[in-house]
């Protein structure tokens, strides 16, 4: 029996839905078997709805809707959004926005071949990360560098390659859990290294490390509690004291900084308590690892810098091959490193620029948004649109208690949550906050070029809801 006969008369047949796609220029060349699978699923979904409410099914309307159904499922998986939350390194929104130079570099190099692993001077095979390791050496004054696909991978590689079957000391106050419920003890278990906890949650002294050392101890791992803070009755050994002691005992000292905070004056003024990669290197840590896509401002990557011999051991380990990065990550990271080598990095790297933006500039940006929004709305009775002080955050587990002075546009309404929902469904989607009955759009994370677009989206969301109410 054919599918068309089995389909209730109120529902379109599968071949009708397929034909509706063939009439669309952008869908005409889709694989027929894929469209057929989607058509079957579409009919099944509406068959279930028709059983509950037959009057809701209109055959002609469903045929017309099917191409959009296909586009929603097979179109671009990711869309640009406007981040009006005030969280700069918003993990759910891709963390650090990349500089526009990355796009130009991609256009120039990714549409053809490039010397990814080819030494143009010798004509022999080269190493893909060698040019970037060289730049990291000059930037951070280190002996060598290794790049893997994220900072968790960096920690896993260090523990697996250098400490498998050996003990590594970690303060109990630094047994972190990162996003996605990945916990440091689980990384240890996977690596084969033996985790030895020292001290207590709030107080760990140098004496605790000294007492925990055995013949099997190979290193101390310090992890920066970037996504939380322990305050009050606390103690932690000074890094220089830890370096001195580990060297005397012949142990390694590895520092997991996570955030990738760099010694940029404009950043330091905003986030004065956040330790930098340069500080850890100068103190004498054998290896320092950090994320590429946090305040370092680049693509997702785990960057390991430090002693040449240790980096060589990491590169020779079989796990390195599984964790190494692809050409797109390397190209983006190359651009970001070029910017970090310049004194204008705070102006040219989006994440750094956002964190460092003066509040006076943000106030002017918020006022412009208010003006454009009111102009687009026209007269709306009882609608109060205000420019208000607000707080921005670095996000991405960086400086969790550091509040950055900011500005926002706030609109009070009992339907603020419905406006926020409409904004998320808009084009482009806007991610804003709803607090105390107000829709809040923080402009710290909205680029000046996006202000007119945000004003239009806000006006459409508000007008659309007002029209429905009327």
C-alpha positions in Angstrom: 0.0 0.0 0.0 1.4 3.4 -0.9 2.2 6.1 1.7 -0.3 8.4 0.0 -3.2 6.0 0.6 -2.3 5.5 4.2 -2.2 9.3 4.8 -5.5 10.7 6.1 -7.2 13.0 3.6 -6.6 16.1 5.7 -2.8 15.7 5.6 -0.6 16.2 2.6 1.0 13.2 1.0 4.8 12.8 1.2 5.2 13.4 -2.6 3.4 16.7 -2.3 5.8 17.9 0.4 8.8 16.8 -1.6 7.4 18.7 -4.6 7.0 21.9 -2.5 10.7 21.8 -1.7 11.6 21.2 -5.4 9.9 24.5 -6.2 12.2 26.4 -3.8 15.5 27.5 -5.4 17.5 27.1 -2.2 16.2 23.6 -1.5 16.1 22.1 -5.0 19.4 20.4 -4.8 18.9 18.7 -1.4 19.4 15.0 -1.4 15.9 13.4 -2.1 16.3 10.8 0.6 16.9 13.5 3.2 13.8 15.5 2.1 11.8 12.3 2.1 12.8 11.5 5.7 11.8 15.0 6.8 8.5 14.8 5.0 7.7 11.6 6.8 8.5 13.1 10.1 6.4 16.2 9.3 3.4 14.1 8.4 3.8 11.9 11.5 3.9 15.0 13.7 0.8 16.5 12.2 -1.0 13.1 12.2 -0.6 13.1 16.0 -1.9 16.7 16.2 -4.8 15.9 13.9 -5.9 13.1 16.2 -6.3 15.5 19.0 -7.7 18.5 17.1 -8.7 17.7 13.5 -9.9 21.2 12.8 -6.4 22.6 13.3 -5.0 20.8 10.2 -5.2 22.5 6.8 -3.6 20.5 4.0 -2.7 23.5 1.8 -1.2 25.4 4.7 1.0 22.4 5.7 2.3 22.1 2.1 3.2 25.8 2.2 4.9 25.5 5.6 7.0 22.4 4.8 9.9 24.3 3.1 10.4 26.4 6.2 10.3 23.3 8.3 13.2 21.9 6.2 15.1 25.2 6.4 14.9 25.2 10.2 16.4 21.8 10.4 19.0 21.9 7.6 19.9 25.5 7.6 22.9 27.1 9.3 23.2 25.6 12.8 24.6 28.8 14.3 23.4 32.4 14.1 24.9 35.7 15.1 23.3 37.1 18.2 23.4 40.5 20.1 24.7 40.0 23.6 22.9 42.5 25.8 23.6 40.7 29.1 26.7 42.6 30.1 28.7 39.3 30.4 31.7 39.7 28.2 33.0 36.1 28.0 29.5 34.5 27.9 30.2 30.7 27.6 26.8 30.0 26.0 27.4 32.7 23.4 30.8 31.6 22.3 33.0 33.4 24.9 35.5 35.8 23.3 34.4 37.4 20.0 37.2 37.2 17.5 38.8 40.3 15.9 37.7 41.1 12.3 41.3 40.4 11.2 40.6 36.7 11.7 37.9 36.8 8.9 40.3 38.5 6.5 43.0 35.9 7.4 40.6 33.0 6.8 39.5 34.5 3.4 43.1 34.8 2.3 44.3 31.3 3.5 41.5 28.8 3.8 40.2 28.9 0.3 43.4 27.3 -1.0 46.5 25.5 0.3 48.9 26.9 2.9 52.2 26.0 4.5 50.6 24.4 7.6 53.2 21.7 8.1 55.7 22.6 5.3 59.0 24.4 5.8 59.3 26.7 2.9 63.0 27.3 3.6 64.1 23.7 3.6 61.4 22.1 1.5 60.8 19.5 4.2 57.9 18.8 6.5 57.5 21.4 9.3 55.6 21.5 12.6 52.2 23.2 12.5 52.5 25.0 15.8 56.2 26.1 15.6 55.5 29.6 14.3 53.0 30.3 17.1 55.3 28.8 19.7 58.0 31.2 18.5 55.6 34.2 19.0 54.6 32.9 22.5 58.3 32.8 23.4 58.8 36.4 22.5 55.5 37.5 24.1 56.0 35.7 27.4 59.7 35.2 27.6 59.4 31.4 27.9 61.5 28.6 26.4 58.7 26.8 24.5 55.0 26.4 24.0 52.5 23.7 23.1 49.0 24.2 21.8 46.1 21.8 22.3 42.3 22.1 21.8 41.3 23.5 25.2 42.7 24.1 28.7 41.2 20.9 30.2 43.1 19.0 27.4 46.2 20.9 28.4 45.9 19.7 32.0 45.2 16.2 30.9 48.2 16.1 28.6 50.5 17.4 31.3 49.4 14.9 33.9 49.4 12.0 31.4 52.7 12.7 29.8 54.7 13.8 32.9 53.0 12.3 36.0 51.4 8.9 35.0 51.8 6.6 38.0 53.4 9.4 40.1 51.9 11.7 42.8 50.9 15.3 42.2 50.1 17.5 45.2 47.0 19.8 44.9 45.5 22.0 47.6 42.0 21.0 48.6 40.9 24.5 48.0 41.9 24.2 44.3 40.0 21.0 43.4 38.0 22.8 40.9 35.0 21.8 38.8 34.8 23.5 35.4 31.8 23.8 33.0 30.0 20.7 32.0 30.6 19.0 35.4 34.2 18.1 34.6 36.1 17.8 37.9 39.8 17.9 38.5 39.9 14.6 40.3 38.2 13.0 37.3 40.9 14.4 35.0 43.5 12.9 37.3 41.8 9.5 37.2 41.8 9.6 33.4 45.5 10.6 33.2 46.8 7.9 35.5 48.5 10.4 37.8 47.9 10.1 41.5 46.1 13.0 43.2 47.3 13.8 46.6 45.2 16.4 48.4 46.9 18.8 50.8 45.7 21.3 53.3 42.0 22.2 53.8 39.4 23.9 51.7 40.1 27.4 53.1 43.7 27.1 54.4 46.7 25.5 52.8 50.2 26.3 54.0 53.6 25.5 52.6 54.1 23.0 55.5 51.1 21.0 54.1 53.0 20.4 50.9 56.2 19.6 52.7 54.4 17.0 54.9 52.7 15.3 51.9 55.9 14.7 49.8 56.9 11.1 49.2 59.4 9.3 47.0 56.6 9.0 44.4 55.9 12.7 44.3 56.7 14.4 40.9 55.0 17.8 41.0 52.8 20.4 42.6 49.8 21.6 40.5 48.3 24.9 41.4 44.9 25.7 39.9 43.5 29.2 39.8 39.9 29.2 41.3 38.8 31.4 38.4 35.0 30.7 38.7 34.7 31.0 42.5 36.3 32.7 45.5 37.0 31.6 49.0 37.1 34.6 51.3 37.5 35.2 55.0 39.7 32.9 57.1 41.9 31.8 54.2 45.6 31.1 53.5 47.6 30.1 50.4 51.4 29.8 50.0 53.0 32.6 48.1 53.9 31.5 44.6 57.5 32.5 44.9 57.9 30.4 48.1 56.3 27.4 46.4 58.7 27.8 43.4 61.7 27.9 45.8 60.7 24.8 47.7 59.8 22.7 44.6 63.2 23.5 43.1 65.0 22.5 46.3 63.1 19.2 46.3 63.5 18.6 42.6 59.8 18.7 41.9 58.0 20.4 39.1 55.5 23.2 39.6 52.7 23.5 37.2 50.2 26.4 37.2 46.8 26.1 35.6 45.7 29.8 35.2 42.7 29.0 33.1 41.6 32.6 32.3 44.6 33.6 30.2 44.8 37.0 31.9 47.6 39.0 30.2 49.6 41.9 31.5 47.6 44.6 29.7 47.4 47.8 31.7 43.8 48.5 30.7 42.8 45.0 31.8 44.8 45.2 35.1 42.9 48.4 36.1 39.5 46.7 35.6 40.6 43.3 37.1 43.4 44.1 39.6 43.1 40.9 41.6 43.4 38.5 38.6 46.8 36.9 38.3 48.5 37.1 34.9 50.4 34.6 32.8 53.4 36.8 32.9 53.5 36.8 36.7 53.4 33.0 36.8 56.2 32.7 34.2 58.4 35.3 36.0 57.8 33.5 39.3 59.5 30.4 37.8 56.7 27.9 37.2 57.9 25.0 35.1 54.7 25.0 33.0 51.8 27.4 32.8 48.6 26.6 30.9 45.6 28.7 30.1 42.6 29.0 27.8 42.8 30.7 24.4 39.1 31.8 24.3 38.7 33.6 27.6 40.3 37.0 28.3 43.2 36.0 26.0 40.6 36.9 23.4 41.2 34.1 20.8 39.7 30.8 19.7 39.2 27.8 21.9 42.6 26.4 22.7 44.7 25.2 25.6 48.1 27.0 25.6 51.0 25.5 27.6 54.2 27.6 28.0 57.3 26.9 30.0 60.4 24.7 29.9 61.6 23.4 26.5 62.3 19.8 27.7 58.8 19.5 29.3 57.1 20.8 26.2 59.1 18.4 24.0 57.9 15.5 26.2 54.3 16.7 25.7 54.7 16.8 22.0 56.2 13.3 21.8 53.3 11.7 23.8 50.7 9.9 21.7 47.9 11.8 23.4 49.2 15.1 21.9 48.2 13.9 18.4 44.6 13.4 19.6 44.5 16.8 21.3 46.3 19.0 18.7 44.4 21.9 17.0 43.3 22.3 13.4 44.4 24.9 10.9 41.5 27.3 11.6 42.3 27.5 15.3 46.0 28.1 14.5 45.1 30.9 12.0 42.8 32.6 14.4 45.3 32.2 17.2 48.1 33.7 15.0 46.0 36.9 14.5 45.4 37.2 18.3 49.0 36.7 19.1 49.9 39.4 16.5 47.6 41.8 18.4 49.0 40.8 21.9 52.5 41.7 20.6 51.3 45.3 20.2 50.5 48.1 22.7 47.2 48.7 21.0 45.8 45.3 21.9 43.2 46.9 24.3 41.7 48.7 21.3 41.8 45.9 18.7 40.9 42.7 20.6 37.1 42.7 21.2 37.0 41.0 24.6 39.8 43.1 26.0 38.3 46.3 24.5 34.9 45.5 26.1 36.3 44.9 29.6 38.3 48.1 29.4 35.6 50.4 27.9 35.2 53.6 30.1 31.8 54.1 31.7 31.4 57.5 30.0 31.6 55.9 26.6 29.0 53.3 27.7 26.7 56.0 28.9 26.8 57.7 25.5 26.1 54.3 23.9 23.1 53.7 26.1 21.7 57.2 25.5 22.0 56.6 21.7 20.1 53.3 22.1 17.3 55.0 24.0 17.0 57.8 21.5 16.8 55.4 18.5 14.4 53.1 20.3 12.0 56.0 21.2 12.2 57.2 17.6 11.4 53.7 16.3 8.5 53.2 18.8 6.7 56.5 18.4 4.2 57.3 21.1 3.5 54.4 23.4 1.3 55.2 26.4 2.9 54.5 29.8 6.2 53.2 28.5 9.2 54.4 30.5 12.6 53.9 28.8 15.5 54.8 31.1 19.3 54.9 30.9 20.5 53.3 34.2 23.8 52.4 35.9 24.4 48.6 35.7 27.1 46.1 36.4 29.0 44.0 33.8 31.1 40.9 34.4 34.1 39.4 32.7 32.4 35.9 32.6 34.0 32.7 31.5 35.0 31.9 35.0 37.2 35.0 35.1 37.2 37.3 38.2 33.7 36.1 39.4 33.4 38.7 42.1 34.8 41.7 40.1 32.0 44.1 39.2 32.7 46.3 36.2 30.8 49.6 36.2 28.5 49.7 33.2 25.3 51.2 31.7 22.1 49.8 30.4 18.7 50.7 28.9 15.9 49.5 31.2 12.2 49.3 30.3 9.7 48.5 33.1 6.7 46.4 32.1 4.7 43.4 33.4 5.3 41.8 30.0 9.1 42.3 30.1 9.6 38.5 30.0 7.5 38.3 26.9 9.6 41.0 25.2 12.7 39.0 26.1 11.2 35.9 24.5 10.4 37.9 21.4 13.9 39.3 21.3 15.4 35.8 21.4 13.2 34.8 18.4 14.0 37.9 16.4 16.4 38.5 13.5 19.1 38.8 14.8 18.3 37.2 18.2 18.9 39.4 21.1 19.9 38.0 24.5 18.8 40.5 27.3 18.0 40.2 31.0 14.8 40.5 32.9 15.2 41.8 36.4 12.6 43.1 38.9 9.9 43.5 36.2 12.3 45.3 33.8 13.8 44.4 30.5 17.5 45.3 30.8 19.8 45.7 27.8 23.4 46.2 29.0 25.4 48.0 26.3 28.8 46.8 27.6 28.7 43.8 25.3 26.9 45.6 22.4 29.3 47.0 19.8 28.5 50.6 18.6 27.6 49.3 15.1 25.0 47.0 16.7 23.1 49.8 18.5 20.8 50.7 15.6 20.0 47.0 15.1 19.3 46.5 18.8 17.0 49.5 18.7 15.1 48.1 15.8 14.8 44.6 17.4 13.5 46.2 20.7 10.9 48.2 18.9 9.7 45.2 16.9 9.4 43.1 20.1 7.5 45.8 21.9 5.3 46.8 19.0 4.5 43.2 18.2 3.4 42.4 21.7 1.3 45.6 21.9 -0.4 44.7 18.7 -1.3 41.2 20.0 -2.7 42.8 23.2 -4.9 45.2 21.2 
